[in-house]
């Protein structure tokens, strides 16, 4: 565990508890910016599809998947903007730690929805261009890959890092 002084200072990093919360908030903002840009591009792509001549050839399953993806993209956008609204609501109330905690939860939920939209969009494209089987295989393959990259690998690396850390140190406190 990291030694802290009476005022909540992290001796290893040389930051107070408030500085740590500020740093964590800035890190969340960076992650939100990356997600926001990506989902804006993906949503823009989805919104242009109905204006393509081939859109009328979609079957009822493809249209249903498309509409679910549009709704999920809009929900993701609303969640990302929700963190901005929270920041404005919490502004000057000296409760930034609560803001960071809630924004972290929203960010994790948003990332799961982004995974669903990525999987669904890729599956839909392969379904339209090739066939339903190709769409299903691609969607399942991407789901496995995302699970591996976003869940399994980070957990494995986390466990290894914790084991490698000095006995009394808790890397999760940073």
N, C-alpha and C positions, 0 to 999 in steps of 0.2 A: 504494500500500500504506500502511496506517496505521502511523505511527511508534510503536514500542513501546520502553519503557525496559528496562533490564537485568532487572527483576523481572517483566516481562511485563505492564506497565501499558499500557492503551490510552489514549494522551494525549488523543485527540479526545473520547472518552467519559469519561475519568477513572476507568476501572474496571480492576481487576486481572484476570488470567486467571480466577481463581476467581470473581470477581464476574460476569464474562461467562458462565461456565458456570452459575452460579446463575440469572442472568437468562434464559438460554436454557431452563433447566429449567422456570422459571415460565411461560414462553411456551408450552412444550409442554404443561404442565398445563392451561392455559387452552384450548388446542385440544382436548385430550382431554375436557375437561368438555363442550364443545359437541358433540363427536361422541357422547359417552356419552349425553347427554340425547336426542339425535336418534335414536340406535339403540335406546334403551329404548322410546321411543314407537313406532317402527316395528315392533320385535319384539313389543311388546304388541298392536299392531294385528294382526299376523300370527297371533299365538297365539289371538286371539278368533275368527278366521274359521271354524274347524271347528265352532264352536258356533252358527253361523248356519244357518238352515233351508235356504238355497239352496246350501250347501256340498256337499250330496249330489248336486247336479246337475252338478258339475264332471266333465269328461272326464279320461281318464288323463294327457294332456299337462298339463292345468291342475294336477292333483294333484301330478305330478312337479315342475313349476315351483314350486309352493307349498312342497313339502318341501325342495327345494334352497334356497329363500329362507329358510326357518326355520333350516336348518343353517348357512347363511352368516351369518345374524343372530346365532346362538349363537357362531359362530367369531369374529365381530367383537367381541362382548361379552367373550369369553375373551382376545382380543388386547388390548383396552383394559385389562382387569384384569391382564393380564400385565405392563404397565408398572408397576402398583402393586406387584406381587409383586417385580419387579426392584428397585424402589426399596427395598422392605423387605430384600431380599437384599443389596443394595449398601450399606445404611445403615451409616454410621460406618466404612466401609472406605477413605474418601478417594479414591473412584474415580467421582466424579460425572460427570466428562467421559465416561467409558465409558457411564454410565447415559444421558446425554443423547444420545450417538451411537446407542445401540441403541434407545432410545425413539423417536428420530427415524425410524429405519428401520421400526419397528413401526407408527408413526403413518402413514407413507406407504403401507404395505401395507394398513392398515386403511381408509384413504381410498379406495383402489381397490376394496376389497370393498364398502364403503358405496355406491360408484357402481353396482356390479353389483346390489346389493339394491334400490337406488332404481329402476334401469332395469327390473329384473325385476318388482318390485311394481307399478310403473305399467303395464307391459305386461300383466301378469296381470289387473289391474283392468279395463283396456280390453278385454281378451280376454273376460272374463266378462260385462261390462256390454254390450258391443257385439258384437264378433266377433274372430276370430283375426287378420284383416287389420288391423283398427284397433289391436289389441294390438301387432302387429309394427311397424306404422308409428310408433306412439307410443314404443315401446321404442327403435327406431332413432333417432328424432328426439331423444329425451332423451339417448341415448348421444352423439350428435353435439354437443348443447348442453353436456353435462358435459365432454366433451373440450375444447370451445372455452373454457369458463369455467375449467376446472381445469388445463388444460395449455397450450393455444395462447396464450390472452390473457396468463397470467402469464409465459410465456417471452418473448413480444413485449415486454411491459412491462419485464422484466428486461434484455433486450438494450438497449432504449432508455435505461434508467436507467444502465446500465454505460457506454454511449456518452456520456451527459451528464455523468457523474462526471469529476472532474478527472483528468488523465492518469495520475498515479501512484497513485491511490486504487483499492482493490479493495473494492467494496461487499459482497462475499461474506464478508469477514473480520469482519463485525459480527455 
